[in-house]
Amino acid sequence: MTKWAGRTAVELAEAVRREEVTPREVVAEHLARIAEADGRVGAFRVVRAAAALEEADAVGARSDLARLPLAGVPVAVKDNVPVRGESTRNGSAATSTAPAAEDHVTVARLRAAGAVVVGLTHVPELCVFGTTDGVHGTARNPWDPTRTAGGSSGGSAAAVAAGLVPIALGNDGMGSLRIPAAHCGLIGLKPGSGRIPFELGGGWFGMSEHGPLATTAADARLMFSVLAGESVENSRGDGSDGGDDAGALAPGRRTGRLTIAFSTRSPIAGVRVGAAYAGLARRAARTLSGAGHHVANAHPPYPLSFGAVVLARWTGGVAQDAEGLDPRLLAPRTRRHARIGRLAGRLGMFRTDHRAALNERLEPFFDEYDVLLTPALARPGPAAGAWHERGWSANVLANTVCSPMTPPWNLSGRPALAMPFGSLPSGLPGSVQLVGRPGSEHQLLDLAAQLEALHPWRRTAPSGRPAPTVSDASTAL
């Protein structure tokens, strides 16, 4: 019997459109895979087994099935995004248990394209931190369940990396898509400002964007196009212009010869990038140079004040999200984070247009370079464990030393993508980050597809390794 769990979203949708398999059969196989494997990784807070099968039948009965870009594709949704009929807990005991009355626009677009929501995935409380654990559960890295899956889209990343779903919806306010993508060996695309409607609270002063988590550039492109409301009818989802093999994206087809800056300099003063992470990015730079791109060692002009500015907006955004919630039901680290954000507001730290100021500094750099290539991470991710029970300082330090490379592109509103490249000495997947000019999401995806063809990766983690007990998973960095 043909196995459908583990196929890409592009392959699944094509098979459903050709009537080689029904949406119900595809969804049922993925639900069986979730039942078998999610105990090891802890990706899902809610699995919508019965509802997903009913919705798969509805997709199969649609008169436009042959034109649906995501026909019958199972998708997971981050648990801070409303899904009709399900509660949106946002990783907290303080949030409402009432079911959402309507789908968020991103979920509505996925469903309109034929996708089936199989479940909601774990997040840290209010999506604050780069580890995914809390009162509802802990998401572990499928490549090594003793390590965190990252955060805050950690459950979504774990679901895709474990092969439980081919694609998942996440969002990114300071790296919340790219950090778990980097830990789990996935592509995570944070689109530029305004490319996909956000419409969730204050969005951390405009720093947050929704985006896809996927195992291939083709899947990431297809999902991004659906989320952005772009026309994807007759799209192969591979970024090619038709003709030969989709994987053979040669330099000069869609990517052209790009001018690429390569930098391992941390945007946050005092935080250094580890040698293994810098070395993988350097290898990626050599690969792109060998493919015909012009690659130069050049560093963006990050301001010395960047760390303080981002901390203020990070904490201030959480203070907004915590309004109206019972503070007694919030974890101590979340309460302190929100307190600091309220103090930052009283000190007037949000009166300056920091986005405009940063982009004024960055503009000459991106006038010279089409794309910036950096490491996606700077250090190994923390061990999986009860980080929500630890102090605020320990959490902030663990996040900052691990992932300083992602926040500038939230503040500036520029598109940024994390993607697999090579492996670390630990055996975990390596990752690099690509950053572009406003509106360059497809250019970044083209470049990711080229790197994928030149330097392919294993799409999902090997299965079968048991989850450790709590005592097995140290909370040390």
C-alpha positions in Angstrom: 0.0 0.0 0.0 1.3 3.5 -0.9 2.4 5.4 2.1 1.5 9.1 2.2 2.8 10.2 5.5 6.3 11.6 4.9 5.5 13.0 1.4 5.9 16.7 0.7 2.9 19.0 0.5 3.5 19.5 -3.2 3.5 15.7 -3.8 0.4 15.1 -1.6 -1.7 17.9 -3.3 -0.7 16.6 -6.8 -1.7 13.1 -5.8 -5.1 14.2 -4.5 -5.8 16.4 -7.5 -5.0 13.4 -9.8 -7.3 11.2 -7.6 -4.5 8.8 -6.8 -5.6 9.1 -3.1 -8.4 10.8 -1.2 -8.0 13.6 1.3 -9.4 11.2 4.0 -6.7 8.6 3.2 -4.0 11.2 3.4 -5.3 12.7 6.7 -5.9 9.3 8.3 -2.3 8.2 7.6 -1.0 11.4 9.2 -3.3 11.0 12.2 -2.0 7.5 12.7 1.6 8.9 12.5 0.7 11.5 15.1 -0.8 8.8 17.4 2.3 6.7 17.0 5.1 9.3 17.4 3.9 12.5 19.1 4.4 11.0 22.5 8.1 11.3 21.8 8.2 14.9 20.6 5.2 16.6 22.2 4.2 18.7 19.2 0.5 18.9 19.6 -1.7 20.4 22.4 -4.9 19.4 20.5 -5.3 16.7 17.8 -8.5 17.2 15.9 -8.8 13.6 14.7 -12.6 13.3 14.2 -13.0 16.9 12.9 -10.1 16.5 10.6 -11.5 13.4 9.0 -14.8 15.1 8.5 -13.1 18.2 6.9 -11.0 15.9 4.7 -14.3 14.4 3.4 -15.6 17.9 2.7 -12.4 18.7 0.8 -12.8 15.5 -1.3 -16.3 16.5 -2.2 -15.4 20.0 -3.4 -16.2 20.7 -7.1 -12.9 22.6 -7.4 -10.7 19.8 -6.0 -8.6 19.6 -9.1 -7.6 23.2 -8.7 -6.8 23.4 -5.0 -3.1 24.1 -4.4 -3.2 22.3 -1.0 -5.7 19.7 -1.8 -6.0 17.3 1.2 -2.7 18.4 2.7 -2.6 18.0 6.5 -1.4 21.2 8.3 -0.7 22.0 12.0 -1.5 25.4 13.4 0.4 27.2 16.2 -1.7 27.6 19.3 -1.8 31.4 19.3 -3.8 31.4 16.0 -7.6 31.1 16.2 -9.1 27.9 14.7 -12.8 27.8 14.5 -14.3 25.6 17.2 -11.1 25.2 19.2 -9.8 27.2 22.1 -6.7 29.3 21.6 -4.6 28.9 24.7 -1.4 30.6 23.7 0.6 28.3 26.1 -1.0 29.7 29.2 -3.4 28.8 32.0 -4.6 32.4 32.0 -6.2 32.4 28.6 -9.8 31.5 27.8 -11.0 27.9 27.2 -13.8 29.2 25.0 -13.7 28.0 21.3 -12.9 30.5 18.6 -15.9 31.6 16.7 -14.0 32.2 13.5 -10.8 31.1 11.8 -7.9 33.5 11.6 -7.4 34.8 8.1 -4.3 32.6 7.6 -6.3 29.5 8.6 -9.2 30.5 6.4 -6.8 30.9 3.4 -5.2 27.5 4.1 -8.6 25.8 4.3 -9.8 27.6 1.1 -6.7 26.2 -0.6 -7.8 22.6 0.4 -5.6 22.1 3.5 -7.0 20.2 6.5 -6.1 21.4 10.1 -5.2 18.3 12.1 -4.2 20.0 15.3 -2.9 22.9 17.3 0.7 22.9 18.4 2.4 23.8 21.7 3.9 27.2 22.3 5.6 28.8 25.4 3.3 31.0 27.4 2.3 34.1 25.3 4.9 32.9 22.8 7.6 34.8 24.7 10.6 32.6 24.8 12.7 30.4 22.5 12.0 27.2 24.3 8.5 25.6 24.0 7.4 24.3 27.4 4.7 25.2 29.9 1.5 24.1 31.6 0.2 22.4 28.5 3.3 20.4 27.5 6.8 20.4 26.2 7.9 20.3 22.5 11.1 18.4 21.9 13.5 18.3 19.0 12.7 15.2 17.0 16.4 14.9 16.1 17.3 14.7 19.8 14.4 14.7 22.2 16.6 15.7 25.1 16.9 19.2 23.4 14.3 21.9 22.9 12.5 22.2 19.6 13.0 25.9 20.0 10.3 28.5 20.2 8.0 30.0 20.1 6.7 28.0 17.1 8.4 24.9 18.6 5.4 22.6 18.5 4.8 23.4 14.8 8.5 22.8 14.0 8.5 19.5 15.9 5.4 18.3 14.0 7.0 18.9 10.6 10.5 17.7 11.5 9.0 14.4 12.9 7.0 13.9 9.7 3.7 14.3 11.5 2.5 16.9 9.0 4.3 18.1 5.8 3.8 21.8 6.7 2.8 23.9 9.6 1.8 27.5 10.4 3.9 29.5 12.8 4.6 33.2 13.5 7.8 35.1 14.3 8.2 38.2 16.5 11.9 37.9 17.3 12.8 34.7 15.5 9.9 32.4 16.6 9.8 30.7 13.2 13.4 30.7 12.3 14.8 29.6 15.7 12.8 26.3 15.8 13.3 25.8 12.1 17.1 26.1 12.7 17.0 23.7 15.6 14.8 21.1 13.8 16.3 21.2 10.3 13.5 23.0 8.5 12.9 26.0 6.3 11.2 28.7 8.3 10.2 31.9 6.4 9.4 35.2 8.2 7.9 37.3 5.4 8.4 41.0 5.2 6.1 43.5 7.0 2.5 43.4 5.6 2.9 40.5 3.2 0.5 38.3 5.2 -2.2 39.8 7.5 -1.2 39.4 11.1 -4.3 40.6 13.0 -3.4 39.2 16.4 -3.2 41.7 19.3 -0.5 44.3 19.0 1.9 42.0 17.1 4.8 43.2 19.3 4.7 46.7 17.8 4.6 45.4 14.3 7.5 43.0 14.6 5.4 39.8 14.3 4.6 38.0 11.0 2.9 34.7 10.1 4.8 32.2 7.9 5.4 28.6 6.9 7.5 25.8 8.3 8.4 23.2 5.7 11.0 20.6 4.7 11.6 21.9 1.2 11.8 25.2 -0.5 9.0 24.1 -2.8 6.6 23.5 0.1 7.6 26.7 1.8 6.9 28.6 -1.4 3.6 27.0 -1.9 2.4 27.6 1.6 3.7 31.2 1.6 1.9 31.9 -1.7 -1.4 30.7 -0.1 -0.9 32.6 3.1 -0.1 35.8 1.1 -3.1 35.5 -1.0 -1.1 35.1 -4.2 -2.3 33.2 -7.2 -0.9 29.7 -7.1 -3.2 28.0 -9.7 -1.2 25.7 -11.9 1.9 26.4 -9.7 4.3 23.5 -9.4 5.3 25.0 -6.1 9.0 24.6 -6.9 9.9 28.1 -8.2 10.9 26.8 -11.6 9.8 28.2 -14.9 8.7 24.8 -16.3 10.6 22.3 -18.3 13.3 20.3 -16.6 13.7 18.8 -13.2 12.3 20.9 -10.4 15.4 20.3 -8.2 17.9 21.4 -10.9 17.7 25.2 -10.2 20.9 26.3 -11.9 22.4 29.8 -11.2 20.9 32.3 -13.6 17.4 30.7 -14.0 15.3 32.5 -11.4 18.0 33.5 -9.0 20.3 35.2 -11.4 23.7 36.3 -10.2 23.2 37.9 -6.8 25.5 40.0 -4.8 25.5 38.4 -1.3 27.0 39.7 1.9 28.3 37.1 4.3 28.5 38.0 8.0 29.0 36.1 11.3 28.9 39.3 13.4 26.3 39.2 16.1 23.8 42.1 16.1 23.8 42.1 19.9 27.0 43.6 21.5 28.8 41.0 23.7 27.2 37.9 22.2 29.5 35.8 20.0 28.7 33.3 17.3 30.2 29.8 18.0 32.8 28.4 15.7 30.7 25.5 14.4 27.8 27.8 13.5 30.0 30.4 11.8 31.8 27.5 10.0 28.6 26.2 8.4 27.6 29.7 7.2 31.1 30.1 5.7 30.6 26.8 3.9 27.3 28.0 2.6 29.0 31.2 1.4 31.6 29.1 -0.5 28.8 27.0 -2.1 27.0 30.1 -3.3 30.2 31.6 -4.6 30.9 28.4 -6.5 27.4 28.6 -8.0 28.2 31.9 -9.6 27.0 34.4 -7.1 29.2 37.3 -6.0 29.8 36.7 -2.2 31.7 39.3 -0.1 32.5 39.4 3.6 30.5 42.4 4.8 28.7 43.3 8.0 25.4 45.2 8.4 25.7 48.4 10.5 23.9 47.3 13.5 23.5 50.1 16.1 25.1 49.6 19.5 21.7 50.3 21.1 20.1 47.5 19.2 20.0 45.0 22.2 18.3 47.6 24.4 15.7 48.6 21.8 14.8 45.0 21.0 14.5 44.1 24.7 12.1 47.0 25.2 9.9 46.0 22.3 10.0 42.3 23.3 8.9 43.0 26.8 6.5 45.8 25.8 4.7 43.5 23.3 4.3 40.9 26.0 2.9 43.6 28.4 0.2 44.3 25.8 -0.6 40.6 25.3 -0.9 40.1 29.1 -3.4 42.9 29.6 -6.7 41.5 30.9 -5.2 38.2 32.0 -5.1 37.1 35.6 -1.5 37.6 36.6 -1.8 34.9 39.3 -2.2 32.3 36.4 0.9 33.5 34.5 4.3 32.0 35.1 6.7 34.1 37.1 9.0 34.7 34.1 6.1 36.0 32.1 4.9 38.3 34.8 8.4 39.8 35.1 8.7 40.2 31.4 5.4 42.1 31.2 6.4 44.3 34.2 9.6 45.3 32.5 7.6 46.1 29.3 5.3 48.3 31.3 8.3 50.1 32.8 9.8 50.6 29.3 6.5 52.2 28.2 6.5 54.6 31.2 10.1 55.5 30.3 9.0 56.5 26.8 11.0 53.8 24.9 8.3 53.3 22.3 8.0 57.0 21.3 10.9 56.6 18.8 10.3 55.0 15.4 13.0 52.4 15.8 12.0 50.6 12.6 12.6 53.8 10.5 15.8 54.5 12.3 17.2 51.0 11.8 16.2 50.9 8.1 17.8 54.3 7.5 21.1 52.7 8.7 20.5 49.5 6.7 19.4 51.1 3.4 22.9 51.7 2.0 24.0 48.2 2.9 21.0 46.6 1.1 21.5 49.0 -1.8 24.9 47.3 -2.3 23.9 43.7 -1.5 20.8 41.7 -2.7 21.0 39.2 0.2 22.6 38.8 3.5 23.8 35.4 4.6 24.4 34.7 8.3 24.3 31.8 10.7 20.8 31.2 11.9 21.9 30.4 15.5 25.0 31.1 17.6 24.9 28.3 20.1 23.2 25.0 20.8 19.6 25.1 21.9 18.9 24.6 25.6 17.9 21.1 26.9 14.2 20.4 26.9 12.8 20.9 30.3 10.7 23.1 32.6 12.1 26.5 31.6 8.8 28.1 32.5 9.6 27.3 36.1 13.0 28.9 36.0 13.7 32.6 36.5 13.4 35.4 34.0 17.2 36.1 33.8 18.0 32.5 33.1 15.5 32.4 30.3 16.6 35.7 28.7 20.3 34.6 28.8 19.5 31.2 27.3 17.6 32.9 24.5 20.1 35.6 23.8 23.2 33.5 23.6 21.5 31.0 21.4 19.7 33.2 18.9 21.0 36.8 18.5 20.9 36.7 14.7 17.1 36.8 14.1 15.6 40.0 15.8 17.0 42.7 13.5 14.8 41.5 10.7 11.6 41.7 12.8 12.4 45.2 13.9 13.3 46.3 10.3 10.4 44.4 8.7 12.6 42.7 6.1 12.0 39.1 5.0 14.3 36.5 6.5 14.5 32.7 6.1 16.2 30.0 8.1 17.1 26.8 6.2 19.1 23.6 6.8 22.7 23.5 5.8 25.1 20.7 6.9 25.2 19.3 10.4 26.7 20.2 13.8 29.3 18.2 15.7 26.4 16.9 17.9 24.8 15.4 14.8 21.9 17.9 14.9 21.0 19.8 11.7 22.9 23.0 10.9 21.2 26.1 9.6 21.9 29.4 7.9 19.8 32.5 7.5 19.1 34.5 4.4 17.8 38.1 4.6 16.5 40.2 1.7 15.1 43.5 0.6 11.4 44.3 1.1 9.3 42.2 -1.2 12.1 39.6 -1.9 10.4 36.5 -0.3 10.4 34.6 -3.6 14.0 35.6 -4.3 15.0 34.2 -0.9 13.0 31.0 -1.7 14.7 30.7 -5.1 18.1 31.0 -3.4 17.0 28.4 -0.8 15.9 26.0 -3.6 19.3 26.4 -5.2 21.1 25.6 -2.0 18.8 22.7 -1.5 19.7 21.3 -4.9 23.4 21.9 -4.4 23.5 20.7 -0.8 20.5 18.5 0.0 19.4 17.6 3.5 17.5 14.8 5.2 13.9 16.1 5.3 12.7 14.6 8.6 14.3 13.2 11.7 14.9 9.5 12.1 12.0 8.0 14.2 12.1 5.5 17.0 14.2 7.2 19.7 12.3 7.2 22.9 11.5 10.4 24.8 13.7 10.8 27.9 12.3 11.1 31.4 12.4 14.4 33.1 15.6 13.4 35.0 17.3 12.5 31.7 16.9 16.0 30.3 19.2 18.4 32.1 18.2 22.1 32.0 21.8 23.2 31.5 22.6 25.1 28.3 
